[in-house]
């Protein structure tokens, strides 16, 4: 059996790659500046919840950017990718204008390239390990933009490649939840010949990709196209089905399911437990984004309403906070504010999201933390009290910790507050499986192969991690598929 | 899927629907609820399950018209299907043998109360039920409740059926007369608040089932949060039933009014739309 490193080496030694490497001198590649992502003008884009901010690279821009990639002997970028995409191979395919092969390469490792090309924090992953970043101190090859280009090109070409699957082995496996970890798991398992069914509690497939991430960052149709490929590969999807409630794990086992992957997501939004937090007009980012993204509350043709505000404060500094505050801006807020207890440097949100939010006129009240809410006679929030903070010593996360400045508070007018301070694991699955080992935070405990204390049950994504990214969830799905395959193969013998 | 097989109006605004849902019929327990959608662009509506027939594979839902979405639900006919139906959700009622149980239902709250009455009776308890509504036509499921109760007291605000008076009057009479070991109250928030105050006075453990606002119903959004014993709980996954003496009913009522102006506006638009069609 060849290792992945040996495989990558073989691929790199293909004649076309060798020739392509010789086409340009190293300096001709490294002297080129990194491409810029074209964007819709901030004043225009804030008028619509559905206009995608990033426009994507054009053909020539993409080829040029691809030519910056050195096709390194030791492609460290791959180490930064949670799903281990053969990055140089897909990029070199773009350079030689074999775009559909580039897309095909992506799909060997990643069930959702058009999604990942848009929402992955590449600057912290592949691009942080790029030769340009670590050796040249220059901006990395725009791996994320190129991933998006290849995936978009293939979709727009109208002939989507459906990855090859092994002949059916007739073994039924289930994925619980239809977010990124389950989809990644489903894609890998169906390729191995399994009969895969994905069960989703909501009425739509896609999990956080649908209810969470707004359309201006990830259009729903991108997700639908990738779901369509999975369907063509044979993955079955069942909506409105809560495993453990609508039917128990035991019932599903009786129906022939041999393995389960739980990717049920983070679920419960956290609140801060401060006075006044249950007033009307204060809600979780999950509720706000679900009303808008999943239920269409921004659109008159949909029945679900969402509260609008003139002065909207979003509590938190992560990507969900940025998604919420930018949504508020698009729904007509005059002031859309981020209230974050640390400073810009410690913000966990992607640099691009913060930049986009700033361009769109979002105000950043950094080093402030809400301590109390006030309301009018009807119970609608109208004011919040902020504790002013300063930075102290680094905490366990390595970031400087926020410390209260004694006596320093500030009151500001707000009529809508979105709380985006994280999530806790959803209790539905653990509650239906008393034997399942969970941590004291309620996350499912798994081994290196994502296998839980119940051998036929594997888990990944936020139900294991407690709150992470799309791509880490997808990495878990892949990992779980690999070990479930090994486990079920051993059982057969 | 989710076809409506039976429909009956209890009153102008209260409708009973029997819906095909074999898996839910089999899995549901008293206290559980479902979430449904009537149409592609519709809201997710939470409704407590009022009954089920495992053999026929159906569940019974009872809805009151309170806005656009419930109007649309009530406009469906036998043979139509719900576009989405998911459940059973929420924790089941803790049904056990305790002695004498007082079951208080107000308005459409009698619908979710019915399976609980049945459950407590089947568990070997003496069950006394008090049903209350504004007037006679708003008293629902009386015969069904009678079937599983040792005694039923009906109270109406106007005295058009049973006795004139509030649910608390009927309940207090029973409490003064005999030893009550547990009480269940389901109905409008204000009705549950006063029933809870009454039973607190007599130290009777009481459960109330809350009809908080919800979006997903699976714990994800937190729209249904409620203060119980000073702590924030989610009605959908921690409830819908809680220790009534610990519930902050005033906060619940305030939160139930959170979308009043949006609801009113939507209803006006909906009515105008209907006028145009005519």
Interface residues (C-beta under 8 A of the other chain):
Chain A: X201 X202 X203 X211 X239 X240 X241 X242 X245 X246 X247 X248 X265 X267 X268 X269 X271 X273 X277 X278 X279 X280 X281 X283 X284 X286 X287 X290 X291 X295 X296 X301 X302 X303 X304 X305 X307 X378 X379 X380 X426 X427 X428
Chain B: X23 X24 X27 X37 X41 X42 X43 X44 X68 X69 X72 X83 X84 X85 X86 X87 X88 X89 X215 X216 X218 X219 X220 X221 X222 X223 X225 X226 X227 X232 X234 X237 X251 X254 X255 X257 X258 X259 X262 X263 X266
